[in-house]
Amino acid sequence: MSCRCHPERESRDLGGRGANVAPAAPPARVPRLTLGMTLAAVALLVVAGACKKKSETPVNLNAANKVSVRQVRLYFESSQMLLAAEPRNIALPESPAAAIPVVVRELLKGPAPTSKLGRLFPVDTVVRGAYLLPGGTVIVDLGGTTLTQGWGTGSHQELMSIYSLVHSLTANFADARRVRVLINGTPAETLAGHVSLAKSITPLLGVVEPASR
């Protein structure tokens, strides 16, 4: 027996059967749309955050840069060997963080030329930095040749110098509660070998004249 092949028929049969097969569904576009929406939302959040930072930054900068003349009380030694307040008008930034170093520098300048009060810190003392911690501690970093090489003064002047700094800061800044002194960026044991600076120093009314308390 011979077998006759009919390619055309087979081709038509296959074509017919292929025509009955449902076409494949196109790829779902939902994930692509979701990804696009996610990227857009992230972009909006980034832009919003940047706008917020831009709106907040000038406020902080303005507080630090806005300067006005205000009166402060600086403490020096009186003829009674106690601390007495000398009022002084100086230009101060509105921000306490920027104002604290200014007050310390004014203190280190010494009393006014016409004042009867006496200087306490060495003339070459400089302020390397001063800032207020959230808990109320003011960190004051001092430097200068005399304090670095060894200040050869007595215990009384050393004591009064420390408390002149403490009272000048706590009297002018409501959030200042105590002062920690550093020398050249490191904790100092003493300024001149007598008064311990191992801990923060709080105000001591006993070394201040009653009229200046």
C-alpha positions, 0 to 999 in steps of 0.5 A, spaced: 500 500 500 502 506 498 501 512 502 499 519 499 502 525 503 498 531 502 502 537 505 497 542 502 492 539 506 496 538 512 498 545 512 491 547 512 489 543 517 494 546 522 492 553 520 485 551 521 487 548 528 492 554 529 486 559 528 482 556 533 487 558 539 486 564 543 492 569 542 496 570 548 494 576 553 499 582 552 503 583 558 500 586 564 502 594 565 500 595 572 507 594 575 510 599 570 504 604 572 505 602 580 513 603 579 512 610 575 507 612 581 512 610 586 517 614 583 513 620 582 511 620 590 518 619 592 520 625 588 515 629 591 517 627 598 524 629 596 522 636 593 517 637 599 523 636 604 528 640 600 523 646 601 522 645 608 529 645 609 530 651 605 524 655 609 527 653 616 535 654 614 534 662 613 530 662 620 536 659 624 541 663 620 537 670 621 537 668 629 545 667 628 546 673 624 541 678 627 545 683 631 543 688 636 546 692 642 544 689 649 546 690 656 550 685 659 553 684 666 560 682 666 563 680 673 570 683 675 574 684 682 572 689 687 576 693 692 572 688 697 576 682 693 569 680 691 566 680 684 562 686 682 558 686 676 560 692 670 554 693 666 556 694 658 553 695 652 555 690 646 552 688 640 550 681 641 547 676 636 540 674 637 542 666 638 545 664 644 549 660 641 552 665 637 552 670 643 556 666 648 563 667 645 562 674 644 560 675 652 566 671 654 571 675 649 568 681 652 570 679 659 577 677 657 578 684 655 577 686 662 574 692 666 572 699 662 578 704 663 574 708 667 572 702 672 575 701 679 574 694 678 580 689 677 582 685 671 582 677 673 584 673 667 591 674 664 591 679 658 593 674 653 587 669 654 583 667 648 577 664 647 577 658 642 570 656 643 564 656 647 557 653 647 551 651 651 549 644 652 542 642 652 542 640 659 545 647 661 552 646 661 556 651 658 563 649 655 568 654 655 575 652 651 580 657 653 587 658 650 593 663 650 601 663 652 600 664 660 594 658 661 598 653 656 605 654 659 602 655 666 599 661 670 603 663 676 598 666 680 595 665 687 589 661 689 585 667 690 585 670 683 585 663 680 578 662 684 575 669 682 577 668 675 573 662 675 567 665 678 567 671 674 566 667 668 561 662 671 557 668 673 558 672 667 555 667 663 549 665 668 547 672 669 546 673 662 543 667 659 537 664 662 539 657 660 546 657 662 546 653 669 554 651 670 560 652 666 566 647 664 572 650 663 577 646 657 584 649 656 586 648 648 581 643 647 582 638 653 579 638 660 583 642 665 585 640 672 586 647 674 588 654 671 593 655 676 594 649 680 589 651 686 582 650 684 580 644 681 576 644 674 575 636 674 567 638 674 563 643 672 562 649 676 556 652 678 555 660 681 557 661 688 553 667 691 558 668 697 564 671 692 559 676 689 558 683 692 550 683 695 549 689 690 551 685 684 547 678 686 
